[in-house]
Amino acid sequence: MAQALVSILTPFKNVSNYVEDCLDSILKQSYTNWELIIINDHSTDNSNEIVEKYAEKDSRLKLFKNTGNGIIEALRYAFLNSSGSYITRMDSDDIMTENKLEVMVNQLEEYGKKHVALGLVKYFSDTGISNGYAKYETWLNKLTKTGKNYTEIYKECVIASPCWMLHREDLVACDAFNPNRYPEDYDLTFRFYEYGYKCIPNDHLLHYWRDYSTRTSRTHEHYAQNYFLDIKLHYFLKLDYNSSRPLTIWGAGFKGKTIAKKLVENKIDFHWICDNKNKIGKDIYGVKLKPFEALKTIERPQTIVTVANEEQQRQIINYFDALDMKQVRDYFFFC
């Protein structure tokens, strides 16, 4: 039986120090029926020349120049020029394990459409991995091992941008890379969630994720905190908010205030609670802050939690448990 074609979509910009490692890892794949649609997003270094040399040696590498600007338009253009039955994305500065495509294809063949194949990821860097990235890796991999990624979707992006694969028809159905909404990987993850695509549990390490100081997610404004809060609130109001239930914000730090301000601007009423004695009783944006115990007096609330401290989050979960409230139904962690 012939192998189905896998299209790998890869934008690149100024990655001359890393792109050879990426391409070599693709060429070593145990699954061989793939095409790499690789898009030069206006590089100013010699990245394009490096990719050209690889493309001259292997016809599966198909090099194009982005007709627009930025990663979304590059991904859109790559998808337009792809032909595969399965679609995956790859970052031009990362490395695949040799069995990555094979494992993901086998998963999709077993589980069928409306499923997303995933894999464990591991950060690597010449200068060491920060504590924040190490925690994110651990958290993300824990979710992926069980396939319960969506249970914490409002915390952070629960699918690694360069480590997913799905049927072409499913990517088309959820509108692929058409929305111009950043962060684009988080937006796409929310659309997988919206369309009910199930995450396939996986405990295989499939992707090495490179970290360095000039990485796009570290430097570009589109990956700043306000963009993440915008996208979380956008999809919460669209997918999980029940307007017949009272809405509550728990927390009055930067994130709590940002969410509160946006709700006020959208004329959505809400209660506001916290456990900071210095803020209880204050009026912010026309809403008076109440102690968190006031949650007991609100009938069938939905609560957005903006408290980031891990110990406090555990205490908050225990409090919700005592009230018989469930995550991603009655309360949603936004950090």
Secondary structure, 3 states (H helix, E strand, C coil): CCCCCEEEEEEECCCCCCHHHHHHHHHCCCCCCEEEEEEECCCCCCHHHHHHHHHHHCCCEEEEECCCCCHHHHHHHHHHCCCCCEEEECCCCCEECCCHHHHHHHHHHHHCCCEEEECEEEEECCCCCCHHHHHHHHHHHHHHHHCCHHHHCCCCCCCCCCCEEEEHHHHHHCCCCCCCCCCHHHHHHHHHHHCCCEECCCCCEEEEEECCCCCHHHHCHHHCHHHHHHHHHHHHHHHHCCCCCCEEEECCCHHHHHHHHHHHHCCCCCEEEECCCCCCCCEECCEECEEHHHHHHCCCCEEEECCCCHHHHHHHHHHHHHCCCCECCCEEECC
